[in-house]
Amino acid sequence: MEHAATYSPRPHQYFAHLATERFKVLVWHRRAGKTVAAVNELLRQVATKPGGLGCYLGPTYKQTKRVAWDLIKKYGQAYGIEPNETELRADFPNGAKIYLLAAESYDSIRGIGLDYAVLDEVAMHPRPAWEQVIRPALADKRGGALFIGTPAGRENLFHEMFQRGQRTDNWWSQLLTCEMTTALPEDELEQLKKEMPKADWDQEMLCDWSAAIRGAFYGSEVKQAETEGRIAAVPYDPILPVHTAWDIGFSDTTVVTFWQLAGAEIRCIDCLAYEQTALPDIIKDIEGRYTYGKHFGPHDLKVHEFGSGRSRLEIAGSLGFNFEIAPHQPVRDGIEAFRSLLPRIWFDADRCGRLVDALRLYRTEYDTLTEVYKLTPRHDWTSHYADSCRYFAVSAPTTGQRYGTIDYSRQRQGVI
């Protein structure tokens, strides 16, 4: 076994460890050492609790392992941990444990009781991971949590937590730009500023909440909808049929979006997400909610299940629920189709809030080899919501129609 690494915190890390609030939010620039500080805080909090339980939660399982596992093993030797490589679990001599977990699979970790949790890159987490799983898991033990990351726009959970840390008892938050720490030498910062795109520099090094999200497909269109007041109260109109669009998860999340068409105006009135839920149960849940028109589903509805030998299309049909299969088009074409509809879409702020968050964050990734953004989307929790919208865009009777400019000054005064 290698020698235990010694953690010598820098001044800003040391100050963060001294904060005694139960919930702490660290918005630090890249390379400021937030992951190292978070791992050591997690180890320190869990090591003192015999039989205790902690977790390090990143957006995806692969990302969590990449950024945290080696650090947990490195600094955990000072506490006598035994790493379990198969389960990515650190076992302490007193029976305490730390698990590496993924926010994208939050439903699979329900029911645990936690003493401490670290949530990394919180802006990329689906909101229920914290609100429905991790926060309740901390309740009976009065456990604490540490949230770390860099900004990815204002309209997400991470920004809300940062604001909460500024004004709520038992919460504490801190924002540190590259100019506020000594983590990187000045000459290196000068060179980075010259080489990095301005949006990247503002977001990653200056921790600017208003910086554009890199590689976002719908960022400007969602911002425009917000500016024009199209993310508001959008009531169900019983005169108009409701069309649904489905992204059906075979092992994870199924997302159903609900749409009404009123001339040039498209209204997204509802959005529901289901975790590891059978198709018949979802159909039963949405029956009777609205008066329906058409139901649009993905091409793989035709695939036959191994157990029943029937396709999901056939299963739905046997329940009186008939899908129309979305055209089998390249993903990028579908993204462009939905982007063209966005200037005409109104979103209900309450029922579609999570959908709007997902659309704002849905993005591609930068290919460091070719030095361009990839054509394919990044697959995470946002893609389920975006795919449902994409199926609607390529299937609904809006594609190819031409309308005049919508007068948004007539908000909610009738059909536009």
N, C-alpha and C positions, 0 to 999 in steps of 0.2 A: 504494500500500500504506500502511495506517495506521501510525502510530508504534508502536514496541514498548512494551508496558505494563511498568511496573516493579513487581516483586513485593516488597512490604515486609512480611514476615511479622510477625504479632503474637507476643508472647512464647511462648504455648503452641504456636503453629505452628513457631516457630524451634526450640524444644526438641525437637519431634518430628522435625524434619529432622536434628538432631544425633545422634539415636539411630543406632547403627551396626549393629544387628542385621539379619540378612538378611530376616526377616519381621516386619512391624510391623502392629499392630492398633489402630486409633483408634476408640474409642467416644465420640464427641463429640455434645453436644446440637445441636439444629437451629440453624442460623445461626452456628455456631462457626467456619466457614471450612474444614471438612474437605475439601470438593471442590476448593477453590482450592489448598489445601496439597497434596492428592494429585496434581493436575495438574502443579504445579510440581516435585514430587518425581519424577514420571514423566519430565518433560522433562529434568530434571537428570541422571537416571540413564541415559537413552538417548543424550543428546547427546554423551557422552564415549566412545561405543563406535562406531567406524566400521563401518557395515554392520549395526549392532545393530537389534534389534526389540523394541518394547514394545507393550502393549495396555492399553486402558481398558475394563473389562468391567462392564456394568450388567446388571440383570435382563432387560431387553428392549432391542432395538435402538433403538426410539423413545425410551425413557427415557435410554439412554446418550447419544444425540445431543443430547437436550434439555439435559442437565445438564453435559456435558463438552466438546462440540465447540467452542462459542464461546470457552470458556476456553482450550482448547488453541491455538486460532488467536490469541487475544489475547496470551497469555504466550509463545507459541512464536515470535513475531516476534523476540524478543531472541536466539533461537538461529538465526535465518535460515531458519525452516521455510517450505516451500511447501505450503499445504493443497490436498488433492485432494478437492473437494466430492463428486465422484461416488462415490468409494470410501471417503469419510470417513477419509482417511489423511493424516498429516503427514509430509512428506519433509524430512530434514535435509541440509545441504550435504555431509556426510561419508557419505551413503548410508544412514544410519539411518532407521528408520521407526516411526511409532506408528499403530496401528489402533484404531478403535472397534469393539467386538464385543459380542455379546449372550449372556448365560449360557443363555437359553432355547434357543439354537441351538448349544450347545456341541459337538455331534457334528460340525458342519461345520468346526470349526477344529482338528481333530486333526492332528497331524503337524508343527505349527509349532515352532520353537525360539525361546524368549523370553529376553531379558535382564532385563526387568522387567515387572511386571503390577500394575495397580490393580484391585481388585475392590470395587465400590460396592454398597451395600445387600445385603451378603452373606447376610443372613437370608432373602432372597427368591431366592437362587440354588439350583438343583438341586445336590445334593451332588456328582454326578459331574463337574460343570463344573470344580470344583477338583481333586477326587481323581483323575479319569481323564484330564483334558485339561491344565489349566493347570499343575498341579504337575509332571507329567512333562515338560511343555514347558520348564520352568525347569532341568531336571536337568543337561543336558550343558554348559550355560553357567554353571551355578551361579548362576542369576539370582535376583533377590529379588522380593518382593511386598509390597504395602501393602493392607490391608483396612480399609474405612471403612463407617460406618453408625450407626444407632441401634438399640437392642434391639427385638426382636419375639418375646419369649418366650425361655425358656431352652433349649428342646429343638430347637436348630438348629445349623447349622454355624458361624454367627457367634459364638454363645456359647462353643462348643467352642474356637474360635480365640482368643477373649479369654482363656479359662482357660489355654490352651497358652502364651500370651504371658506369663502370670504365673509359669510354673514350668519352662519348657523353654529349654534353651540355644539361642542364636541366634534366639530369638523375644522380642518386646517388645510389651506392650500397655498402653494408657492409657485410662482412663475419665474424662471431664470433664463435669460437670453445668453447667447455666447459672450456678450459684452459684460455680463454680470458675474462670471466665474473666471477662474484661472485654469480651466480644464484644458484649453487649447492655447498655444502660444500665439501672440499677436501676428507674427509674420505668416503663420499658417492660416489664420482667419482671413487675412488680407488676400491670400492666394485663393482660398475657398470662395470668397465673395466674387472674385473675378471669374472663376470657373463654373460656379453653379448658376443655373437659371434663376432669375429674380424670384419667381414664385416659390421655388425650392428653398432658396436662402431665407425668404421671409417666413416660411412655414417651419422649416427644420431648425434654423439657427436663431431666428428672432422670435420664434413662438407666436407668430401673428395669427390670431383666430380668423381674421378676414381674408387670409391668403387663399387663392384658388386651390382646390384639391387637385393634385396632379393626376392626370389621366382619367378624370371623371367624364363619363359619357354624357350625363345630363345636368351637370352642375350649373351651367349658365341658364338653362331652360327652367330648372327648378327655382333658381334665384329670381328669374323673371316672373314666374307664377306667384312667388311670394310678394314681390314688389307691386304687382298688379292686383293683389288682393284675391287671387284665385285659390289660396289655401285658407279656407274659411268654413262657415257652416253651410253644408250642401245637403239639404233635406231630400229624402226620398219622395219622388213624385209618383203617386199611385196610378196616374194616367199613362205613364210611360213604362214599357217593359224593362226589366233589368237583365242585362246580359252578364254572364260570368266568364272569366278566363282563369285557367288553372295551370299552375306548375306543380306537377304531381311528383312528390318525393317517394321513391321506392324504399328508401331506408332512412330518410331523415324528414325534411320539412315539406309540407304541401301548403301552397299559398293560393288562395282564391280571391280575386278582385271582382268587384261588382260595379257595373257601368250602366249609365243611361245616356241616350242620345237625344238631343233636343236641337234640331237644326244644325247650325254650325258648332253648337256647344256640346262638349263631351263632359259628362259628370262622373267622377269616381266617388261613389257614395259610401263604399264600405270595403274593407279588406280583412280577411281572416287567415290566420296561420295555424296549422295543425302539426304537431310533432309525433311522428311514428304512429299515425292514426289510420286505420283501415278505411278504404274508399267508401264502403257502405255506411260507416259511422259518420263520415264527413257529409255524405249526401243526406243522411237523416237529420244532421244538425242544421243544414241550411234550408231544408224543405220548409215551406211556409213562411220564410222570412220576407220574401218579396214575391211579386208576380213576375215570372221569368219569361225571357225571350229565348235567346240561344245560349248554349254552353260551349265554350271553345277550350279544347284540350291539346296537349302535345302529341306529336306523332307516335311516341312510344307507348301510348295507350293501347296500341294494337298488339303489343308484345304479350305473349301468353305467360302466365305465372306458372312456376314449376309445380306448386302444390295443387292448384285447382285444375290446371290445364286450360283455363279460360283466360281471355284477355280482360284487362280492366274495362275496356270498351264494352265487352259483352256483359261483364258484371254490372256496370252502370245501366246498361239497357234493360237488364232483367229487373231493375228497380224502377223502371219507368223514367230513367234519366238519360237522355240521348245527347251525346257529345258530337260536335262537329270538329273534325281533326284540323288543326292549323296547318297551313301549307308548309312543306318541309323545305325551308330556306336557310341559307347561311346565317349564322347568328348576327354577323355584322349588318346584313340587310334588314334583319328584324329590328336591330337597334336604331338604324336610320329611319325605319318606318315609324317607330314610336316617337323618335325625336321630332319628326314632322308633325305629329299630333299634339305634342306637349303645349304649344301656344294656344290650343283650344280647350285644354282640359282644366276643369275645376276639381279640387280635392277637398273632401271633408276633413277638416283639421283634426277632429277627435278620432273618428273611426279609421282614418287613413294616415294618421301621424307616423306610424312606423314605416308604412310604405314610402312616404315622402322622405323620411330619413334614409331609407335604403336607396332610393333613386338618387339622392344627393351624393351618396358615398359610392355608388356602383362605378367601378373603374377598371381600367386596364393597368398593366404594370410596365415599368421601364425595362427594356432589354439592354443590359449593360454590354453585351457583345456587339449588337448592331447599333446601339446608341439611338434607338427609336422606341416609341411606345408600341407594345404588342397589339396585334389586331384582335386578339381574343380577350375576353373579360377575365378578370381575377375571380376565381370561384370561392365565394364565402357566403355568409348568411344573406347578403344583399342580393345575390344573384337569383335566389328563389323568387323574390318579389319582382325583380326586374324581368325575369323570364315570363312571369304571368302577364305583365304589361306588354311584353313583346308578342306573345301569342294573341293578345287582344288586337294589337296594332296590325298584324298581318291577316287577321281573320274577320274582324268586324266590318260592317258595311260603311266604313268611313274612308278606307284606303282609295285613293284615286279621285275623290270628290274635291271640288274646288269651291271655296267659300270666300266671301269678303272679310275684311278686318272686323273683328269683334269689338264693339264699343263697351269697354270695361267700366265706363262711368255709369252704365245701367245695371250695376251689380244687383242681382236677385230681384229685379223688377219684372221678371217674366222671361220667357224664352227669347234668346237673342238670335 
